[in-house]
Amino acid sequence: MKAFRYTVFALLFSCSLIPAFSLSFGKIKGDDYWYVLKQAENAFAANDYGRALALAEEAKEKKQQVADWEKLALDETQRSSKVRKVGDYLDELLPVLKEKNYDNAVYVINSKLKLYGSDFFHGRFSELKSWVDKDYIYPEADFLIGKIYKLEGEFDLSGDYLGKAYDNIKRLDTKDVKYDILYELADLADYKENGPEYEKMLLAVLADDKLYKDEGFMKALVRLINGGKAEDKEGAVKAVEKFFLLYRSDNDISIQALEKLSTYYGRIGQTEKALGCAALGSVAAVTKIEDILKDRMIDYSYKSFVDLLAKASMYSDIIDWGNDNNIWELFFCLAKISRSYGQTRFADALFSILSDYEPEDYWKLRASSEIAAR
C-alpha cells in the first residue's frame, strides 16, 4: 500500500553488527551496502534518477564484497580435517567450528540461521554454503534499477531487472518488498497489454491472502450480494449494510490487486470473478479504514458503512490514501459489477449510499449519475 503501511529497512551487516575480531584473510568490505541503497532510494524519491542508478549499482558491488567475504569464511573451515570429518549437519558442526576458533564462519552461519531458520537449509552446512555462494544477488537493488528504467521508457531493460528481482524474492532482506516487485511487474505487463502476465503477477500478490484462496469464503461473499433481493429501497440498503457488517479482511496489501483484477475480469467478461474480487477488496478497504478510525477517534466502533464513510471524510489523509489506492473507485465498481451480475437492488442501494457519503467528489458524482441513468 502507498500509505498507512510502513516498511522497516533491514539493517543487515551494518557496522554495528560486524564482530570486532580481526579476520585472518582481511577485514570485511562493503558491509554498508544497505545504506548505499537507502541513499539510492532517496535519490529516486527526489527524481534524481541518474544518481539513483549509480548508487544502486554501487550497492550491488558492495553486496558482492560481503558475499565474497562470507564465502571465504565458510571455505576456510574446510582446511581442517577435523571439521570435514564431523559431517554436514549444522548442529554437530557448529560446536567444532567454535572449538577451532572459526569465528568468521560461525558468525556467517548464525546470521543466516537467524534470517532464514535452520529448516530453510534442511539443517545442512552444504545447503547453507550453496546459498551463500550466490548471495551476491541483491534483488532490492535490481528492483530499484528496474523502476528507473521503466520511468525512462526502457521497458525491456526494466523487465529484465524486475524479472531478476522477482526470481530472487527469497533473497530479499525486507520481505514485503516482494509485493512492490509484483505490482511493478503487473503495471509493466498492463502497459504492454499482456493480459495473462498482468493477471499472473496480481494473482501472485494474492497467493498469501488466505481469504482469497478460501473458495468457500469467496462464494459466501457473492452469495450474500445475490441474497440482496429486497423489493424496497430500505430493504436493499439493509442488505448493503449487512454485507459490510458481516465480513472483515486485514490483508490490506491485497486491496490494489483485488481492485485491478476486478477491473480486468470485468473487461474480459468474467463477471463472477470480477464481483468476488471487488467484494473482497471492498471488505479489506472497510477493514483498513475502520482500523485507522479506531486509532484516530476515542471509543470509535463500526456502526454502519454510511457512518464509516462519513467519518473517513473528516480526514484529508484518508481521502488521499483512498485516491492513491483506488478505494473510492473500488466501492463504485462493486456497485457497477453487482448491477452487471443482475443484482440491481443491491447496486442501486450502494450507489445511493455512495452518492451521499463517498469521500471523493468525483466518485460521488459518478454514483449520482448511475442513479439518474436508471
Secondary structure by P-SEA (a helix, b strand, c coil): ccccbbbbcccccccccccccccccccccccaaaaaaaaaaaaaaacaaaaaaaaaaaaaaaaaaaaaaaaaaaaaaacccccccccccaaaaaaaaaaacaaaaaaaaaaaaaacccccccccaaaaaaaaaaccccaaaaaaaaaaaaaacaaaaaaaaaaaaaaaccccccccaaaaaaaaaaaaaaaacaaaaaaaaaaaaaccccccccaaaaaaaaaaaaacccccaaaaaaaaaaaaaccccccccaaaaaaaaaaaaaaacaaaaaaaaaaaaaaaaaaaaaaaaaacccccccccaaaaaaaaaacaaaaaaaaaaaaaaaaaaaaaaaaaacaaaaaaaaaaaaacccccaaaaaaaaaaaaac
